[in-house]
Amino acid sequence: MTKDYYQTLGVDKNATKEEIKRAYKRLAKKHHPDLNKKEGSTETFKEINEAFSVLGDEKKKQHYDQFGTADAQGFDQGFDFSGFGGGGFEDIFSQFFGGGGRGGRQRATGSDLLYQLEITLEEASTGIQKTIQIVKNDTCESCEGEGGKGIQTCSTCKGAGRVTQTKRSPFGIFQTTTTCPHCKGEGKDIQHPCSDCNGIGVSRQKKELEVDLPAGVDNGNRLRISGEGEAGSRNAGKGDLFVEIRIKQHPYFKRDETELILETPISFIQAAIGTTIEVPTIDGKAKLKIPPGTQTGTTFSMKNKGMPSLRGYGKGNQHVIVNIVVPKKLNKKQEESLKEFGKLIGEKVTPQKGFFDKLKESLT
């Protein structure tokens, strides 16, 4: 039966190499027999390593994605852990955790970073490449992240990163294990620390990055750039950079996902007799037909004039809401013409009696 290695590691089939690696590290540490004494932990750990040996190898992963196995024979014959240098699965764990619980403390990967990038609605519509500048803790160029020269195994803890003290008491012998005070748990001692980073292996640096934004991005969308976060101390690995999109408020468009909304004024004459007007769209100007008798607040939809779908499902629509504008001032001739028009359609143009006028008539 075909094994689902993605399910074993708990990752999606579209997971990146870094995501697969992080998932493996987390599960391997959780189920390592030295750290997990529960029954079945050894078998679970073997399954995790088997999955990573395939998904962590580009060629094997490609073959597995296409055929369901990493090679033509499949994996029914069992998995050989000697492929990782002949040392078995303990060596695999050591590669990631600095000795499988027996060596120095695992150094923490650098932190993730968040960068907010502001773009226009037009840029979101077409997609764009932006250059951003970030200031972050990056690998020290002077020592290449090593922290200095003359790196030796710590003489205090012998590379374990921990020291054990034995104390006698009337109740028996007690042992306590603590982080090595000399190497701070690193298991190594730097004889000549780098003067630029003080032995940490990272320094504050400014960096420029090119960010490709696809068409259809919206407010709050985040783009992850793997390995462009902050660097961990002494080449412990880098976090990720998340670029969060912020779209500037548009002077006349409102956005609802892929739909665009526009309000435009028309005169009462245009609304009455109908006309064709020119309206802005995200791609330029377009003509819109206004039928006779259009009322204020009427909405017209313009197909495929909205924003593109980020998932590639085409474009949304643009909705145009018309508002009828009544002139505030009329000259004598215009006023007479409107009154004449009112008579022609049988509309009373004399001022109607108000509430107090009607009340006064009822009392007399």
C-alpha positions in Angstrom: 0.0 0.0 0.0 1.3 3.4 -0.9 2.4 5.5 2.1 1.3 9.1 2.4 4.5 10.8 3.5 2.9 14.2 3.5 0.4 13.0 6.1 3.2 11.4 8.1 4.9 14.8 8.4 1.7 16.7 8.7 2.4 19.0 5.7 0.5 20.0 2.5 1.6 18.6 -0.8 2.6 22.2 -1.9 4.8 22.6 1.2 8.2 24.2 0.6 11.5 22.5 1.4 11.9 24.7 4.5 8.3 23.8 5.7 9.1 20.1 5.3 12.3 20.4 7.1 10.7 22.3 10.0 7.9 19.7 10.3 10.5 16.9 10.4 12.5 18.6 13.1 9.5 19.1 15.3 8.2 15.6 14.9 11.6 14.0 15.2 12.3 15.8 18.5 8.8 14.8 19.8 9.1 11.1 19.0 12.9 10.5 19.4 13.3 7.3 21.6 15.8 9.1 23.8 13.2 11.8 24.6 10.0 9.8 24.3 9.8 6.6 26.3 6.2 5.8 25.3 5.6 2.5 23.5 5.7 2.7 19.8 7.9 5.9 19.7 10.7 4.1 17.9 8.5 2.9 15.1 6.9 6.3 14.8 10.4 7.9 14.7 11.4 5.5 11.9 8.3 6.4 9.9 9.0 10.1 10.3 12.6 9.6 9.1 11.4 7.5 6.1 9.0 10.2 5.1 11.7 12.9 5.3 14.3 10.9 3.4 11.9 11.1 0.5 10.3 14.5 0.8 13.6 16.1 1.8 15.3 14.8 -1.4 14.3 16.8 -4.6 14.6 13.8 -7.0 12.9 11.3 -4.7 10.1 13.8 -3.9 9.6 14.4 -7.6 9.3 10.7 -8.4 7.1 10.2 -5.3 4.7 13.0 -6.4 4.4 11.4 -9.9 4.3 7.7 -9.1 3.5 7.4 -5.4 7.0 5.9 -4.6 10.5 7.2 -4.5 11.8 4.6 -6.8 10.6 1.9 -9.2 10.5 -0.8 -6.6 8.6 1.2 -4.0 9.2 0.8 -0.3 7.5 -2.4 0.6 10.9 -4.0 1.2 11.5 -1.7 4.2 13.6 1.4 4.7 17.3 1.5 5.1 18.5 4.1 7.6 22.1 3.6 6.5 21.6 6.0 3.7 22.3 8.9 6.0 26.0 8.1 6.5 25.8 4.6 8.0 25.0 5.7 11.5 21.3 4.9 11.6 18.5 7.2 12.6 20.4 8.5 15.5 22.8 10.3 13.1 19.8 11.9 11.3 18.6 13.3 14.6 22.1 14.6 15.4 22.2 16.5 12.1 19.3 18.6 13.1 19.5 18.7 16.9 23.2 18.8 17.6 23.7 15.3 18.9 20.2 13.8 19.6 20.0 15.0 23.1 23.6 13.9 23.9 25.5 16.9 22.5 25.2 20.7 22.8 22.0 22.6 23.0 20.1 23.2 19.8 20.5 26.9 18.8 17.2 28.6 18.0 16.4 29.5 14.4 16.2 33.2 13.8 12.9 35.1 14.2 10.4 35.6 11.5 9.9 39.2 10.3 6.8 41.1 9.2 7.1 44.0 6.6 4.0 46.0 5.6 4.1 47.1 2.0 1.7 49.8 0.7 0.6 49.7 -2.9 -2.1 51.3 -5.0 -5.3 49.7 -6.2 -4.0 49.9 -9.8 -0.8 48.0 -8.8 -2.9 45.4 -7.1 -4.9 45.0 -10.3 -1.9 44.4 -12.6 0.6 42.8 -10.2 4.0 44.5 -9.7 7.6 44.0 -8.6 8.6 46.1 -5.6 12.0 46.7 -4.1 11.9 46.8 -0.3 14.5 47.7 2.3 14.7 45.9 5.6 17.0 46.2 8.6 17.6 42.9 10.4 20.0 40.6 12.2 21.8 38.8 9.4 24.7 36.5 9.2 27.9 38.4 10.2 30.0 38.8 7.0 33.3 39.1 8.9 33.1 35.7 10.6 30.6 34.1 8.2 28.3 33.4 11.1 30.8 31.3 13.0 31.2 33.8 15.8 35.0 33.9 15.6 38.1 31.7 15.2 39.6 28.9 17.2 36.4 27.1 18.0 36.9 24.2 20.3 34.9 21.8 22.3 34.0 23.3 25.7 36.4 22.0 28.3 33.8 22.4 31.1 31.0 20.3 29.7 33.0 18.3 27.0 30.6 19.5 24.3 27.4 18.3 26.0 26.2 21.8 26.7 25.1 20.7 30.2 26.9 19.9 33.5 25.8 17.5 36.1 26.4 18.0 39.8 26.1 15.3 42.4 25.2 16.1 46.0 25.0 13.9 49.0 22.5 14.4 51.7 21.1 12.4 54.6 18.3 11.3 52.2 20.6 10.0 49.5 22.5 11.1 46.5 21.0 13.7 44.2 22.0 14.8 40.7 21.1 18.0 39.1 21.8 18.9 35.4 22.0 22.5 34.4 23.2 24.5 31.3 26.9 24.8 31.2 27.8 28.3 32.6 31.0 28.5 30.5 29.6 27.9 27.0 26.0 28.9 27.8 24.8 25.5 26.5 26.5 25.8 23.1 29.0 22.9 23.7 31.7 25.0 22.1 34.2 27.6 23.1 35.4 30.4 20.9 39.0 31.3 21.5 39.0 34.5 19.4 35.4 36.0 19.2 34.6 38.2 16.2 35.0 41.9 17.0 32.1 42.8 14.6 29.4 40.6 16.2 31.0 39.9 19.6 30.9 36.2 19.0 27.2 36.0 18.3 27.5 35.3 14.6 24.9 37.9 13.5 25.0 41.7 13.0 22.6 44.4 12.2 22.4 44.9 8.5 20.3 46.7 5.8 19.2 44.5 2.9 17.2 45.2 -0.3 14.8 42.5 -1.7 12.8 42.3 -4.8 9.2 41.2 -4.1 6.9 40.0 -6.9 3.3 40.7 -6.1 0.7 38.8 -8.2 -2.3 40.4 -9.8 -5.3 40.5 -7.4 -3.6 40.9 -4.0 -5.9 42.4 -1.4 -5.5 44.1 2.0 -4.0 41.8 4.6 -2.7 39.2 2.1 0.8 38.0 3.2 3.6 36.8 1.0 6.2 34.5 2.7 9.8 34.7 1.6 11.6 31.7 3.1 14.9 32.3 4.7 14.8 36.1 4.6 13.9 36.6 8.3 16.5 37.1 11.0 19.5 34.9 11.2 20.0 32.7 14.3 23.2 32.8 16.3 26.2 31.0 14.8 24.5 29.8 11.6 21.6 28.3 13.5 19.3 29.0 10.5 17.1 31.9 9.4 13.5 32.7 9.9 11.1 33.8 7.2 10.0 37.2 6.0 6.3 37.9 5.7 5.3 40.8 3.4 1.8 42.0 4.4 -0.1 44.0 1.7 -1.7 47.4 2.5 -3.7 49.0 -0.3 -4.0 52.8 -0.4 -7.5 54.2 -0.3 -8.7 55.0 -3.8 -10.2 58.4 -4.6 -13.3 57.0 -6.2 -13.3 53.2 -6.2 -14.4 50.9 -3.4 -13.4 47.3 -3.4 -15.2 44.2 -2.3 -12.9 41.3 -3.0 -12.9 41.1 -6.9 -15.8 43.6 -7.2 -15.4 47.3 -7.7 -18.0 49.9 -6.8 -18.2 53.4 -8.2 -20.6 56.2 -7.6 -21.1 58.7 -10.4 -23.4 61.8 -10.8 -25.8 62.4 -13.7 -28.1 65.2 -14.4 -31.9 64.8 -14.1 -32.2 65.4 -17.8 -29.8 62.6 -18.6 -31.7 60.4 -16.2 -35.0 61.3 -17.8 -34.2 61.0 -21.5 -31.3 58.5 -21.3 -27.7 59.0 -22.5 -24.3 57.3 -22.7 -21.7 58.5 -20.2 -18.0 57.9 -19.8 -16.9 56.3 -16.5 -13.5 55.4 -15.1 -12.5 51.7 -14.7 -9.4 50.2 -13.2 -8.1 49.7 -16.8 -9.1 53.1 -18.1 -12.2 54.8 -19.4 -15.3 53.0 -20.6 -18.8 53.9 -21.9 -21.9 53.2 -19.9 -25.5 53.4 -21.4 -28.1 55.1 -19.1 -31.6 54.2 -20.2 -34.5 56.7 -20.1 -36.3 57.0 -16.8 -33.3 56.0 -14.6 -33.8 56.7 -10.9 -31.2 57.9 -8.5 -29.5 55.0 -6.7 -29.8 52.7 -9.7 -26.9 50.3 -10.0 -25.4 49.2 -13.4 -22.9 46.3 -13.6 -20.0 46.3 -16.1 -18.9 42.7 -16.6 -15.2 41.8 -16.2 -14.3 45.4 -15.2 -13.4 44.6 -11.6 -10.3 43.1 -10.0 -8.6 39.9 -11.1 -9.0 36.8 -8.9 -5.8 35.9 -7.0 -6.6 32.3 -7.7 -6.8 32.9 -11.5 -10.6 32.7 -11.8 -10.9 35.7 -14.1 -12.0 39.2 -13.2 -14.9 40.5 -11.1 -17.4 43.2 -12.2 -17.6 46.9 -11.7 -20.9 48.2 -10.2 -21.8 51.8 -11.1 -24.3 53.6 -8.8 -25.8 56.7 -10.4 -26.9 59.7 -8.3 -29.1 62.3 -9.9 -28.0 65.8 -9.3 -30.6 68.5 -9.2 -29.4 72.1 -9.9 -29.5 74.3 -6.9 -30.1 77.5 -8.8 -32.1 78.3 -11.9 -32.4 81.5 -13.9 -35.8 82.9 -14.8 -35.9 81.3 -18.3 -34.9 77.9 -17.0 -37.5 78.1 -14.3 -40.2 79.0 -16.7 -39.2 76.2 -19.1 -39.4 73.7 -16.3 -42.8 74.9 -15.2 -44.0 74.6 -18.8 -42.6 71.0 -18.9 -44.4 70.3 -15.7 -47.7 71.4 -17.3 -47.1 69.2 -20.3 -46.8 66.1 -18.2 -49.7 67.1 -16.0 -47.6 67.8 -12.9 -48.6 70.6 -10.5 -45.8 73.1 -10.3 -47.5 75.6 -7.9 -46.3 75.3 -4.3 -48.2 72.7 -2.4 -49.9 73.7 0.9 -48.0 72.7 4.0 -49.3 71.3 7.3 -49.9 74.7 8.9 -51.8 76.0 5.8 -54.1 73.1 5.9 -54.6 73.5 9.7 -55.5 77.2 9.2 -58.1 76.4 6.5 -59.7 73.8 8.8 -60.2 76.3 11.5 -61.8 79.0 9.4 
